[in-house]
Amino acid sequence: MNTDAADGSEAKAPAHSQTLSRGIRALEILAAAQSPMTIAELSDALGVHRSIAYRILRTLEDHSLLIRDDAGRVQAGPGLAALARGVSRDLQTAALPELTELANELSMTAFIAVWDHRDSVTLLTVEPRHSGATLAQRPGTRHSFSSGAPGIAIQSAISEDAWARLAPGLPYRPEARAARSAGFATSHDEVLPGVSAIAAPIHVPGGMPAAICVVFLGTGTDPAAIGARLAMSAHAVEAQLQ
């Protein structure tokens, strides 16, 4: 019996895979939420009956992947942080000192972006220690390869033939060809109005390339100088990964 069909709808996938998919989707929704959510809000976002959402949440809560406040609202839990530490562990360890140095030296938020099928996803981020106004870049933030310097930088580290196999139907951007020559990529107004980004590719042994990036408001910087600085950090991370 498919207990997940309690809302009267017919399952489109085996019960076990559907339940897993819904649980993962619930975590994605909670991680992206700006504030804790009620069970009703989450069930609406999932498109399931509240009783199904409640069962999913109880399981996730048992594993500390979410927590509930005194009002019963739910949010991402500390168990997710433990899982995140295991993602590209070597890359995170090698990159953290470089990100910290970049953020404080440039007074910009610095982060690592990694490949995820048709998107680039923020893996690790560091904000400058002493700065009045900087942009936040949350881990887990994803952007299509069609926008933003991190995606361009990652794409530049892959040949066009390989890209056609890895991401069929997704164009190889002309900016990636230029970034391959320059050693870094730039973007402005592609993700958010008024926001610029500069990124350099990181070649990961035995894995997909990543990018080390900074993000900032406006264009009042020397992109060549920052790009060269990011390329230095990318090489330092690569050396640690050898």
C-alpha positions in Angstrom: 0.0 0.0 0.0 1.3 3.5 -0.9 0.8 5.4 2.3 1.9 8.6 0.5 -1.3 8.5 -1.5 -3.4 9.4 1.5 -4.4 12.6 -0.2 -6.2 10.5 -2.8 -3.8 11.2 -5.6 -2.2 8.4 -7.6 1.6 8.1 -7.1 3.7 8.8 -10.2 6.7 6.9 -8.8 7.3 4.1 -6.4 6.4 5.0 -2.8 10.0 4.8 -1.5 11.5 7.0 -4.2 8.6 9.5 -4.0 9.0 9.8 -0.3 12.7 10.4 -0.6 12.2 13.0 -3.3 9.6 14.8 -1.2 12.0 14.8 1.8 14.8 16.2 -0.2 12.5 18.8 -1.7 11.4 19.8 1.8 15.0 20.4 2.8 15.6 22.5 -0.3 12.5 24.6 0.4 13.5 25.1 4.1 17.1 25.9 3.2 16.0 28.6 0.7 13.3 30.1 3.1 14.0 33.5 4.6 12.3 32.6 7.8 10.8 29.5 9.6 7.8 28.0 7.9 4.6 26.5 9.3 3.7 23.0 8.4 0.8 24.3 6.3 3.1 26.6 4.4 5.5 23.7 3.7 2.8 21.3 2.7 1.5 23.9 0.2 5.0 24.4 -1.2 5.4 20.6 -1.5 1.9 20.2 -3.0 0.9 17.5 -0.5 -1.6 17.0 2.2 -0.6 18.3 5.6 -0.5 14.8 7.1 2.1 13.7 4.5 4.2 16.8 5.2 4.0 16.1 8.9 5.3 12.5 8.5 8.2 13.8 6.3 9.1 16.5 8.8 9.0 14.0 11.7 11.6 11.8 9.9 13.8 14.7 9.0 13.5 16.0 12.6 14.7 12.7 14.0 17.9 13.1 12.0 18.4 16.8 13.1 18.0 17.9 9.5 15.3 20.3 10.6 14.2 21.8 13.9 10.9 23.3 15.2 10.6 26.4 17.3 8.2 27.0 20.2 5.5 28.0 17.8 5.9 24.8 15.8 7.5 26.4 12.8 10.2 24.5 11.0 13.6 25.5 9.7 16.8 23.8 8.5 18.6 22.0 11.3 22.2 21.5 12.4 22.3 18.1 10.8 22.5 19.8 7.4 25.7 21.5 8.4 27.3 18.2 9.4 26.4 16.8 6.0 27.7 19.9 4.2 31.1 19.5 5.7 31.5 16.2 3.8 30.8 17.8 0.4 34.0 18.2 -1.5 35.8 18.1 1.9 39.3 18.5 0.4 38.3 21.4 -1.7 36.7 23.2 1.3 39.7 22.6 3.4 42.1 23.9 0.7 40.0 26.9 -0.2 39.0 28.3 3.3 42.4 30.0 4.0 42.4 31.5 0.5 38.8 32.7 0.8 39.5 34.3 4.2 42.5 36.1 2.8 40.7 37.3 -0.3 37.6 38.5 1.6 39.7 40.6 4.1 42.2 41.9 1.5 39.6 43.0 -1.0 36.7 43.8 1.4 34.4 41.6 -0.7 32.5 38.4 -0.1 34.6 35.5 -1.4 33.2 32.0 -2.2 33.7 28.7 -4.0 31.2 27.6 -6.7 31.0 24.1 -7.9 29.5 22.3 -10.9 26.0 20.8 -10.4 24.6 19.5 -13.8 23.3 22.7 -15.4 24.0 25.1 -12.5 26.8 26.4 -10.5 26.2 26.1 -6.7 27.9 28.0 -3.9 29.8 25.6 -1.7 31.7 27.7 0.8 31.6 31.5 1.5 33.6 34.0 3.6 32.6 37.6 4.3 35.2 40.2 5.1 35.9 40.7 8.8 35.7 44.5 8.8 33.5 46.0 6.2 30.4 48.3 6.3 28.4 46.9 3.4 29.1 43.6 1.6 26.9 41.2 -0.3 26.0 37.9 1.3 26.4 34.7 -0.7 24.7 31.8 1.0 26.0 28.3 0.6 23.6 26.4 -1.6 22.8 29.4 -3.8 22.6 28.2 -7.4 22.6 30.0 -10.7 22.3 28.7 -14.2 25.5 28.5 -16.3 23.8 31.1 -18.5 24.5 33.9 -16.0 27.3 35.0 -13.7 31.1 34.9 -13.6 31.3 31.6 -11.5 29.5 29.7 -14.3 31.7 31.2 -17.0 34.8 30.4 -15.1 33.8 26.8 -14.5 32.8 26.5 -18.2 36.2 27.9 -19.3 38.0 25.0 -17.7 36.1 22.5 -19.9 36.6 22.0 -23.6 33.7 22.8 -25.9 33.5 19.2 -27.0 33.4 18.0 -23.4 30.8 20.6 -22.6 28.5 19.4 -25.3 28.6 15.9 -23.8 28.2 17.1 -20.2 25.5 19.7 -20.8 23.7 18.9 -24.0 21.6 21.8 -25.3 23.3 24.3 -23.0 25.4 26.8 -25.1 29.1 27.3 -24.5 29.3 31.0 -23.8 31.7 33.2 -25.8 32.7 34.7 -22.5 34.1 31.3 -21.4 36.5 31.3 -24.4 37.7 34.8 -23.4 38.0 33.6 -19.7 40.1 30.7 -20.8 42.6 33.1 -22.4 42.5 35.7 -19.5 42.5 33.2 -16.7 39.4 34.7 -15.1 35.8 35.7 -15.9 33.7 38.8 -15.1 30.0 39.6 -15.1 27.8 42.5 -14.2 24.0 42.8 -14.0 23.6 39.1 -14.9 22.3 37.7 -11.7 21.2 40.8 -9.8 21.0 44.5 -11.0 24.1 46.4 -10.0 26.0 43.4 -8.8 29.4 42.4 -10.3 31.3 39.2 -9.9 34.8 38.0 -10.8 35.9 34.3 -10.8 38.8 32.1 -11.7 38.6 28.4 -12.4 40.0 25.7 -10.1 41.0 22.4 -11.7 40.1 19.6 -9.3 42.0 16.4 -9.8 39.7 13.6 -10.8 36.6 15.9 -10.5 34.7 18.6 -12.2 36.2 22.1 -12.1 35.2 24.7 -9.5 35.6 28.4 -9.3 36.9 30.9 -6.7 34.9 34.1 -6.8 34.2 37.5 -5.3 31.0 39.4 -5.6 30.4 43.2 -5.0 28.2 46.1 -5.8 29.0 48.4 -8.8 31.9 48.4 -11.2 34.4 50.7 -9.5 37.2 48.2 -9.4 40.1 47.0 -11.6 38.8 43.7 -12.9 42.2 42.7 -14.3 43.9 43.1 -11.0 41.2 41.3 -9.0 41.1 38.6 -11.7 44.9 38.1 -11.5 44.6 37.9 -7.7 41.9 35.3 -7.9 43.9 33.3 -10.3 46.8 33.2 -7.8 44.4 31.9 -5.2 43.0 29.3 -7.6 46.6 28.0 -8.2 47.2 27.9 -4.5 44.1 25.8 -3.9 45.1 23.5 -6.8 48.5 23.0 -5.3 46.8 21.9 -2.0 44.7 19.4 -3.9 47.6 17.6 -5.6 
